[in-house]
Amino acid sequence: MPSRKPPPGKSRKPPAPKAPPVLSEVRERIDGIDRQIQALIAERARWAHQVGKAKGPLKAAVDYYRPEREAQVLRQVLDRNDGPLSDEVLLRLFREIMSACLAQQEPLKVGYLGPEGTFSQQALHKHFGHSAKGLPLGSIEEVFQEVEAGHADFGVVPVENSGQGTIQSTLDMFLTSSLKICGEVELAVHQYLMSRTGRLEDIERVYSHPMSLAQSKAWLRQHLPKAEKIAVSSNAEAARRARGADDSAAIAGENAGHVYGLKSIAGPIEDRPDNTTRFLVLGRELFPPSGHDRSSLLVYVRDQPGALYNVLSPFARHGVSMNRIESRPAHTGRWQYAFFIDVGGHVQDGPVADALAELGEYATDIKVLGSYPVALL
């Protein structure tokens, strides 16, 4: 049936506008939702406590932590997310809920490259949540030692930067350490120039970690070409030193500035806007597959023609993707080298296991450094 047109000279009336919501009613609805959320979090915590009972009498918090299970839960959060909150925000919320639930048994003790305020501490909180107990340590070597001795349940150490490459001291520790990699964290790193006065014209020296100085060298060359650049053990240590003199500054993250009471002069000042650092989570055991994993290997090769080809070809034949390869002196003899290799998949996955079995024909030794969930965001 054809629609009826309004008479000439007349038009349809626009629909009546919806009445704006009543603020008191909106707030009441939000309060009701908050009560439901709180009740559900409490219920989740009670069930998490039941998981501990179901596992039987265990020794410590580390016995309850399962990175593969946490990764599966967080992937489900991402799969369910239809907005309006971003994936990053929801991951952070659920990470903190899981962290608090796990801490009911006993907080995890996690060593990191300190002092307080470093990017390593930020990586720790991103991976374990704020309910974990952070243990600031003076060097990467100390982090390995404290986890090996059982004084820390896990450790967090930087391993590579998207612009500056590998942190060799971390790789070298794996040549002698028995620790396993059980997780990875990718952290967007933003560098700030900070000082006690907050005035650029006061600055005669700049403290920072060597990698942060390298990440900001173009900015420093343009704005502080005559200032002395002094490398220290961490950005937080740089901030600690800078707070003692008006003519000193630190390059560090904003968090270090808050911890040590510095004022921001400029930032972000890193040369690359996509500046990202990858961190490894260290533990004492391998964990089962999560369904989306990466494996890190240390391969010692025989000194013979085609050695590198023999290392790489088994992965290609079995369809295993290689994410990274780097050689380092093996410390087993002069001119002996080992390959650090990252591949897609878990060592219990068929293709990876088959490739490793074939690789054994060409390698003098293969050390599985870890199989762990791929970083989510």
VENJO-V661930 format. One line per field, one symbol per residue. ss: DSSP state (H for helix, E for strand, C for the rest). psi: psi as a letter, one per 40 degrees, with the letter a starting at -180 (. if undefined). A space follows every 10 residues. Layout:
ss->???
psi->???
This chain:
ss->CCCCCCCCCC CCCCCCCCCC CCHHHHHHHH HHHHHHHHHH HHHHHHHHHH HHHHCCCCCC HHHCCCHHHH HHHHHHHHHH CCCCCCHHHH HHHHHHHHHH HHCCCCCCEE EEECCCCCHH HHHHHHHHCC CCEEEEECCH HHHHHHHHCC CCCEEEEEEE ECCCEECHHH HHHCCCCCCE EEEEEEEECC CEEEECCCCH HHCCEEEEEH HHHHHCHHHH HHHCCCCEEE EECCHHHHHH HHCCCCCEEE EECHHHHHHH CCEEEEECCC CCCCCEEEEE EEECCCCCCC CCEEEEEEEE ECCCCCHHHH HHHHHHHCCC CEEEEEEEEC CCCCCCEEEE EEEECCCCCH HHHHHHHHHC CCEEEEEEEE EEECCCC
psi->hiihiiiiei iihiihiihi ihdddddddd dddddddddd dddddddddd ddddeahidi ddeehhdddd ddddddddde heaeiidddd dddddddddd ddeddhiihh iihaaheidd dddddddeie eihhghieid ddddddddee didiihiidi iddeaihddd dddedeieii heiihhhhhh hihiiddehd eeheihiiid ddddeedddd dddfdeihhh hididddddd ddeeideiii hiidddddde fiihdiiiei dhdfhhhhii hhaeiiiiie egiihhihhh iigihedddd dddddddefh ihdihhiihe eeihfhiihh hhihiieeid dddddddddd deidihhhdi hihihd.
